[in-house]
């Protein structure tokens, strides 16, 4: 069922609608190197093969996992011997090539000996060398919608030569959409599943919900630990907690747990969130997050999932303040941009005879001898305002307290 022309490619309207860059480049046969970046089963290989057919190019396909430098050298040498063939070199899983292998491509890509089409499920910015990336058009492909996948499944059931039409199996639209939903935008997975199910049915029968239920029990969430899915999902989790959306936070937590994410990693992020985004608005958030981290280590999965859910909901529903983050950032900015202040003499340690002779500690006012501990003295040679409490949650009381202390300090500082 792989498409033979660009117009037959399912989905990816953002790349393939009339007048878009990619169809124009192919129609004029004036493209250089292309990199297709997207999840599994979204059409990267199909696009490459359709482009080769439409441009009447010689198509050479290698897989970066199984290929080596010797094979790559031979492919490039063969392309140099046949310049009239207009070779398209398709490299599947391009991110698996190391820097030396990618460097080997550069001279022939630069000369136009081959036109490279690379396919990768990983962010090219992290895995493709800058010199190769700068010589390529980058196109991001999206997971296919259930409706698009259902359309292809319907065609596969009806197509007698390229599909499963000879089996005579039928299916309602709703059944195909339900099946497509379970495939997470992966058309390859959907077609493979359809083939297995149909070949297990008597000829001429109808595909029903019971067969889909069997497939649903075997469903696996797409989640690549330590790769794009890992970083994108934890990013969504953090931003959901920060944005006080407990429902979204629980959804992303469940996805990470279903994808076998390390629970200690999630617990560490909750500890960071407690200081970075909740802070003094709810001082109980940090000890609770630290306790959750200890509990995850002590209890382990699957019971520790409840602890992570507990801490996630607490962080997501807590009042938010990033005043600690801002205050630390402002202090660092001052240290970087302005002269570093010396410790005032009255605050310096007075231990030892030399320090006493230099007057260290002289004039220090012991805070506990003054009302509310406010003596009126300064603790910087040049006072600065770095911490601005937010008037949310428990931090609202801190804002009121600091305002009162500033008044007391001004009074105490008067002669």
C-alpha positions in Angstrom: 0.0 0.0 0.0 3.0 2.3 -0.1 2.2 5.4 -2.3 3.7 5.6 -5.7 3.3 9.3 -6.2 3.5 12.3 -4.0 -0.2 12.9 -4.4 -1.0 9.5 -2.9 0.9 10.2 0.3 -1.6 10.1 3.3 -1.8 13.1 5.6 1.0 15.7 6.0 -1.1 18.4 4.4 1.1 21.1 5.9 3.9 19.8 3.6 2.1 18.6 0.6 -0.8 20.9 -0.1 -0.7 22.6 -3.5 1.8 25.4 -3.7 3.9 24.2 -0.8 7.6 24.2 -1.0 8.2 20.4 -1.2 5.8 19.7 -4.1 7.2 22.6 -6.0 10.8 21.5 -5.5 9.9 17.9 -6.7 7.8 19.1 -9.7 10.8 21.3 -10.9 13.3 18.6 -9.9 15.4 21.3 -8.3 15.9 20.1 -4.8 19.2 19.3 -3.0 19.4 17.3 0.1 16.3 16.7 2.3 15.9 15.6 5.9 12.5 14.2 7.0 12.0 14.3 10.8 9.0 12.7 12.4 7.7 9.7 14.5 7.6 6.2 13.2 5.0 5.3 10.5 4.3 8.9 9.4 5.5 8.5 5.8 9.2 9.4 5.7 10.2 6.4 3.5 7.1 6.7 1.4 7.9 10.4 0.6 11.5 9.5 -0.4 10.4 6.7 -2.7 7.6 8.8 -4.3 10.1 11.6 -4.9 12.5 9.2 -6.6 9.8 7.9 -8.9 8.5 11.3 -9.8 11.9 12.6 -10.7 13.0 9.4 -12.5 16.0 9.1 -10.2 18.1 6.1 -9.2 17.1 5.2 -5.7 19.6 3.7 -3.3 18.4 2.9 0.2 20.6 2.1 3.2 19.9 1.8 6.9 22.3 3.6 9.2 22.0 0.8 11.8 23.3 -1.9 9.5 25.5 0.1 7.2 29.2 0.9 7.6 31.9 3.1 6.1 32.9 0.5 3.5 29.3 0.2 2.1 28.9 4.0 2.2 32.1 4.5 0.2 31.0 2.0 -2.4 27.6 3.6 -2.8 29.2 7.1 -3.3 31.8 5.7 -5.7 29.0 4.1 -7.8 27.1 7.3 -7.9 30.2 9.1 -9.2 30.6 6.5 -12.0 26.9 7.1 -13.0 26.3 10.9 -12.9 23.6 10.6 -15.6 21.5 8.4 -13.2 20.8 11.3 -10.8 21.2 9.1 -7.6 19.0 9.7 -4.6 20.7 8.3 -1.5 18.1 7.5 1.1 19.5 6.9 4.6 17.0 5.5 7.0 17.6 6.3 10.7 20.2 8.9 9.8 20.7 9.8 13.5 22.5 6.4 13.9 25.4 7.6 11.7 28.3 9.0 13.7 30.1 12.2 12.9 32.8 10.5 10.8 30.1 8.7 8.6 28.2 12.0 8.2 31.4 13.8 7.3 32.0 11.2 4.6 28.8 12.3 2.9 29.7 16.0 2.7 31.9 16.1 -0.5 29.4 14.2 -2.6 26.4 16.2 -1.2 28.3 19.4 -1.9 29.2 18.4 -5.5 25.6 17.1 -6.2 26.9 13.6 -6.9 24.1 12.3 -4.8 21.0 13.9 -3.4 20.7 12.9 0.1 17.3 12.2 1.7 17.7 11.4 5.4 14.9 10.0 7.6 15.1 10.3 11.4 12.8 10.0 14.4 15.2 12.1 16.5 15.7 15.8 16.6 18.2 16.6 13.7 19.6 19.5 15.7 21.1 17.1 18.2 22.1 14.2 15.9 23.0 15.6 12.5 26.2 17.5 12.1 25.7 21.3 11.5 27.6 21.2 8.1 25.2 18.6 6.8 22.1 20.2 8.3 23.0 23.5 6.8 23.1 21.9 3.3 19.7 20.3 3.6 16.0 21.3 3.6 14.5 20.1 6.9 10.8 19.0 6.9 9.0 17.9 10.1 6.3 15.2 9.6 3.5 14.8 12.1 1.7 11.7 13.4 -1.2 10.9 11.2 -4.7 11.5 12.4 -7.1 8.6 13.1 -9.3 9.7 10.2 -6.4 9.6 7.7 -5.3 6.2 9.0 -8.8 4.9 8.8 -9.0 6.1 5.2 -5.9 4.1 4.3 -7.1 1.0 6.2 -10.4 1.2 4.2 -8.4 1.3 0.9 -6.3 -1.6 2.1 -9.4 -3.7 2.7 -10.8 -2.9 -0.7 -7.5 -3.1 -2.8 -7.3 -6.6 -4.4 -3.7 -6.4 -5.7 -1.7 -4.3 -3.2 -4.0 -4.7 -0.2 -6.2 -7.3 1.4 -9.2 -7.1 -1.0 -8.9 -10.8 -2.0 -9.9 -11.7 1.6 -13.3 -10.1 1.2 -13.2 -8.8 4.8 -15.3 -5.7 5.5 -15.3 -3.2 8.3 -17.4 -0.2 9.3 -16.0 3.3 9.5 -16.3 3.5 13.2 -14.4 0.2 13.7 -11.5 1.4 11.5 -11.3 4.8 13.4 -11.3 2.9 16.7 -8.4 0.8 15.4 -6.6 3.9 14.1 -6.8 5.6 17.5 -4.9 2.8 19.1 -2.0 3.2 16.7 -0.9 6.7 17.9 -0.5 8.1 14.4 1.7 5.2 13.2 0.3 4.0 9.8 2.8 1.2 9.5 1.6 -0.2 12.8 -2.0 0.1 11.7 -1.5 -1.7 8.4 0.5 -4.5 10.2 -2.3 -4.9 12.7 -5.0 -5.0 10.1 -3.1 -7.6 8.1 -2.7 -9.9 11.2 -6.4 -9.5 12.1 -7.8 -10.0 8.6 -5.6 -13.1 7.9 -6.9 -14.6 11.1 -10.6 -14.2 10.0 -12.6 -16.4 7.6 -12.9 -15.0 4.1 -15.8 -12.7 3.6 -16.4 -12.0 7.3 -16.8 -8.6 8.9 -14.2 -6.9 11.2 -15.9 -6.3 14.6 -15.2 -4.6 17.9 -14.1 -7.9 19.5 -11.1 -8.1 17.2 -10.1 -4.5 18.0 -10.3 -5.3 21.7 -7.7 -8.0 21.3 -5.4 -5.6 19.5 -6.1 -2.9 22.2 -4.8 -5.3 25.0 -1.5 -5.6 23.2 -1.2 -1.8 22.7 2.1 -0.2 23.7 2.6 3.5 24.3 5.3 5.1 22.1 7.9 6.4 24.5 11.6 6.4 23.8 13.6 6.8 27.1 16.4 9.3 26.9 15.2 10.5 23.4 12.8 13.1 22.0 9.6 11.5 23.6 11.3 11.5 27.0 12.2 15.2 26.8 9.0 16.4 25.2 6.8 14.5 27.7 8.7 15.7 30.8 8.5 19.2 29.4 4.8 18.9 29.1 4.5 17.5 32.6 6.6 20.4 34.1 4.7 23.1 32.3 1.3 21.5 33.3 2.3 21.5 37.0 3.6 25.1 36.6 0.4 26.1 34.9 -1.7 24.7 37.7 -3.5 22.1 35.5 -3.7 18.9 37.7 -5.6 17.0 34.9 -2.9 17.5 32.3 -0.1 16.9 34.8 -1.7 13.5 35.7 -2.1 12.6 32.1 1.6 13.2 31.3 2.6 11.4 34.5 0.6 8.4 33.5 2.2 8.4 30.0 5.7 8.5 31.5 4.9 5.6 33.8 3.3 3.6 31.0 6.5 4.2 29.0 8.7 2.8 31.8 10.2 6.2 32.7 12.6 6.1 35.7 10.3 7.1 38.6 13.3 8.7 40.4 13.7 11.0 37.4 10.1 12.2 37.8 10.5 12.6 41.6 13.7 14.7 41.1 11.7 17.0 38.7 9.0 17.4 41.4 11.6 18.5 43.9 12.9 21.1 41.5 9.4 22.3 40.7 8.7 22.7 44.4 11.5 25.4 44.7 11.4 26.8 41.2 7.7 27.3 40.7 6.0 27.0 44.1 8.6 28.4 46.4 7.5 30.5 49.3 3.9 30.6 48.1 3.6 27.1 49.8 6.7 26.2 51.9 5.3 22.7 52.5 5.8 21.8 48.8 9.5 21.2 49.1 9.5 18.9 52.1 6.6 17.0 50.5 8.5 16.6 47.2 11.6 15.5 49.0 9.6 13.0 51.0 8.1 11.7 47.8 11.6 11.2 46.3 12.6 9.2 49.4 9.4 7.2 49.2 10.0 6.3 45.6 13.4 5.0 46.5 12.1 3.1 49.5 8.9 1.6 48.1 9.6 1.2 44.4 7.1 0.5 41.6 4.3 -0.1 41.2 3.2 1.3 44.6 5.4 4.4 44.2 3.1 5.5 41.4 0.6 6.6 44.0 3.3 8.6 45.8 4.2 10.4 42.5 0.5 11.1 41.8 0.2 12.5 45.3 3.1 14.8 44.9 2.1 15.8 41.4 -1.4 16.9 42.4 0.0 18.8 45.4 2.5 20.7 43.2 0.0 21.3 40.4 -2.7 22.7 42.8 -0.3 24.7 45.1 -0.1 28.5 44.7 2.8 29.5 42.5 5.7 31.8 43.0 9.0 32.0 41.2 10.4 34.7 43.4 13.3 32.6 44.6 14.3 31.9 40.9 14.1 35.6 40.1 16.0 36.7 43.2 18.9 34.3 42.6 19.0 35.3 38.9 19.2 39.0 39.9 22.0 38.4 42.4 24.0 36.5 39.7 23.4 39.3 37.2 24.8 41.9 39.7 27.8 39.7 40.4 28.5 39.4 36.7 27.8 43.0 35.6 28.9 45.2 38.6 31.9 45.3 40.9 31.8 42.7 43.6 31.0 44.3 47.0 33.3 43.7 49.9 31.9 42.4 53.2 31.2 45.5 55.4 33.7 45.7 58.3 30.9 45.3 61.0 29.8 42.0 59.5 33.3 40.4 59.2 34.4 37.6 61.4 36.3 39.0 64.4 38.0 35.8 65.4 41.8 36.1 66.0 43.9 39.0 67.1 44.6 40.3 63.6 40.9 40.6 62.8 40.2 42.5 66.1 43.1 44.9 65.5 41.6 45.6 62.0 38.2 46.4 63.6 36.3 43.5 62.2 32.9 43.1 63.8 33.1 46.5 65.4 29.7 48.3 65.4 27.7 45.2 64.7 24.2 45.5 66.2 22.9 42.2 67.6 19.5 41.8 65.9 17.8 40.1 68.9 18.2 43.2 71.0 15.8 45.2 68.8 12.0 45.1 68.2 11.2 42.3 65.8 14.9 41.8 65.2 15.3 44.9 63.1 18.3 47.0 64.1 18.4 49.4 61.2 21.9 48.4 60.1 22.8 47.5 56.5 24.2 44.1 55.4 25.6 45.3 52.1 27.9 48.3 51.4 25.5 49.3 48.6 22.0 48.0 49.4 20.1 46.4 46.5 16.5 45.0 46.2 16.7 41.4 44.8 13.7 39.6 46.4 10.2 40.7 45.5 7.6 38.5 47.2 4.5 37.7 45.3 1.2 38.3 46.9 0.0 34.7 46.6 -0.5 31.9 49.1 1.8 32.0 52.1 4.1 34.5 50.4 1.5 37.2 50.8 2.2 37.2 54.5 5.9 37.5 53.8 5.3 40.6 51.6 3.3 42.3 54.5 6.0 41.4 57.0 8.9 42.8 54.8 6.9 46.0 54.3 6.6 46.4 58.0 10.2 45.6 58.6 11.3 48.2 56.1 9.4 50.8 58.0 11.0 49.7 61.3 14.4 49.7 59.7 14.0 53.3 58.4 12.9 54.4 61.9 15.8 52.6 63.6 18.3 54.1 61.1 17.4 57.6 62.0 19.9 59.4 64.4 
